[in-house]
Amino acid sequence: MQSKKPMSARSINIDQDSVLDEVLRLWPSLSEAQRSLVAGHLHISHYKKNDEIYRNSDNTDQIYILVSGKAKVQKDGVGGRNQIIRVIKPVEMFGYRAHFAGERHRTFATAFESSVVATLPMAIVEQLMRENPEVSLCIVRHLSVLLGQSDDRTINLTQKHIRGRLAEALLFLKHNYGVEEDGCTLSIYLSREDLASLSNMTTSNAIRTLSSFATERLIAIDGKKIKIVDEEELHKVSKMG
């Protein structure tokens, strides 16, 4: 994939103090000196839709924090087919596992929509971890949650049938990104290709299953907008697999 250069944070007039406040929410126990250390090394970038945030095989010398927008982490699959393995929501850390494993990135991350991403050198993160045990616990907890989610998705994507996988994906998106003001429409507009990748199915199967769900009045479709009409029944479909 071609890497696209992010626009400078200054060029889009981002309030750096507001971004810093969002990042510091992750580690509320930092001392004033540690907060100043973060502030002095934090870099802010803006990405347009489909811009690559990092690519596989890149060095893992920084941690990424999605401040606003939406992003996806993908992995190259068999035959050049990419698989979405995780979606990122504000304010969440990502792109740091490989550093602790002593590896280069095995995944790549892309913006779903216009997004603001803050980065911090891993050397600074490690210093904070040594000085402040709460930072270490925060990162361990986050990695532990991701491992649990990965275990669940392994079962869902390998043992559930197409309908169960797609229902699971729709509920997963609602849980991660919420809904619009109507209380029903998912607040993320995925292409059919992305929805298929998230559900581990072909695009044609995703389109057919979405149409089937719409016919059964489980959802309503308006272009890329998906409204969940009968969440209880979707849960049943997901559970039955």
N, C-alpha and C positions, 0 to 999 in steps of 0.2 A: 504494500500500500504506500502511496505517496504521502509523506508527512507534510502537513500544512503549518506554516509558521503562525503562531498565535499573535494577535494584535497586542501591542503594549497596553498595559493597564492605564497608563497616563493618556494614551490616545483616545480612550473612551471615557475619561474623566470619572474613574471609579473612586469612591470615597475610601481611601485606604484605612482610615481609622475604623470605619464600619466593618470592613473585611477583617481587620485584626480582631475586633470584638467577637466576630463570629468564630474565628479560629480558636481564640482563647476559651470559648465555651467548652471546647473538647477537654481542656486541662485546667479546670477552675482552681486547682490547688497551687498553681505556679506562684512563686514569690515575685515581688516587683522587679527584682534583678533578672529573673528568668523571663518575665513578660517582656522586658526591654530587649533581652537577647533574641526572643522570637521576632519582635518588631523590627530589629535590625537586620534580620536575615530573611524575612518573608518576601516572597516574590509573587506578584499577582498578574495573571494573564486572562485574556478573554478569548473564547473560542466560538466560532460560528458553528451552525448545524453541520454535522458530518466531519468537522475538523478532528484530526487525530491528536490526542493529548500526549500519549506516549506510544511507542511501537515495541513489538517484541524484539528481543535481542539488545535493546537499549541498556545502558548502565543504570543501575538502581541506586542512584546517589541522592535521591530526594523523595520525600513523602508528598503525596498529593491530597488536597482537601477541596472538595467541591463546595463552593460557597453559595452559588445559586445556579439554577438550571438543572439539567438532567444529563447523565452520562451512562455509558455501557462499557463493560469489560468483556472482551471477546478473545477467543482462542482459535487458531487455525485448526481446521478439522481435515478429515480425509477428503481427497480430491479437491482441495482448495475451498471447501465449504466452511465458512466461519460460524462458530457457535457462540451465542451470548451466554456467558456463564454467570454474570452478575450485573445488576443495575445499581447505580449510585444515586443517592439522594442527598440534598443539603441537610445538615453539615456533616459530611462523612469523609473519613480517611480512606485512601486506596493507593494501590501501586507501591506498597512497601514490603509485602511478603517476601519477594525475591531477594531483597537486600539482606534480610535476616537469614535466609537460606544460603547466602553466598553465591547467588545466581544472577544472571541477566534476566530481564523480563521474559516470561513465557507467554504472556498475554499482550494485548494492545487495548487501549482505551480510546473511545470516540465520544464526542458530544452528540447527544440526541437533539439538542437545541442550543441556542445561544447560552453559553455558560461562563461563569467566572470560577477560576481555579486558582487556589493559592498553593505554593510549594515552599517547602522548608528543607534545607540540606539534612540528610540523614545523620551527618556528624553532629548537628545541633540537637536532633532528636535523641541521639544516643547520650549526649551530655545531659540532657534533661532527664533521661531515664536513670542515669547514674546518680544524679543529684536529688531526684524527686521520685520516690517509689510509686506514688500515685499515678505518674505518667506511665510507668511500666505496667501497672495493673490495668490501666485504661486500654493500652495496646493489646495486652494479653486477653482481656475480655472481648475486645473487638475481633481479634483473630479467632477466639473460641466460638463466638456467635457465627462468624463466617463459615467455620468448619461444620457447625451444626446445620446451617442452611445448605451447605454443599452436600452433606450426607442426605438430607431430605430430598434435594433436587435429584440426586443420583437415583433414588428409589422412584420418584415421580416420573422422571424422564425415561427410565428403562422398564418399568413395570406397568405403568398406566397406558391405556389405549389412547388414541388420538383425542377423543372427546374429553377424557379426563385430564390430559395434558394441557389442552387449550383452556379448559375451565380453571385449572390450577394457575395458568399463566395470567389470566384475567384477574383473578383474585389476588395474585401476587403483585400485580401492578397497582391494584387499588390499595393494598396494604402499604406499598412503598411510596406511592405518589399521591394517594388520595383522590378526591373527586372535585369537580367544579361546583359552583354555587347551587346548581340544581340538586346536588346530593347524589347524583347517579352517574354522570358522565366522567369517565376516567380523565384525569388531568394530564395525560400524556398521550400524544397522537403518534402511534407507531405505524410504520409501513407494514404491509402484509409480510414482507420478507423478514423484517425484524421480529414480528410476532411469531412467525414460523420458526425462526432461529431460537427464540426464547423457549418455544414449546417442543423443540427437537422434532420438527416435521417439515415436509416440503411445503413450499408456498401454496401450491395448488390444493393440498390437503387443508391448510389453514383457511384458505378462502372458502372451501366447501363447508368446513365445520362451522365457521363463523356464520355462513348463510343458514345452516341448519339451526344454530342457536337463535338466530333472528326469527326464523320461521316458527320456532317453538316459543317465541316471546321471552326468551331468557335474557336477550340483549336487544338493543336497537342500534343500527349502524347508520352513520351519516358521514360518508367519506372515510377519513381516518378517525373520526370521533366514534367512540364506543360507549354506549350507555348501558349500565347494568340494570336490567328491569326486574329480574327475579334472582336476587343474590342467594336466597335459600336453596333454590333449585340448582344453581351453579355449584354450591357447596356439595350438594348431593351427587352431582355428576363427577365432581373432582374426587370425592371420597370413594365412589364406586369404581373409579378408574376406567 
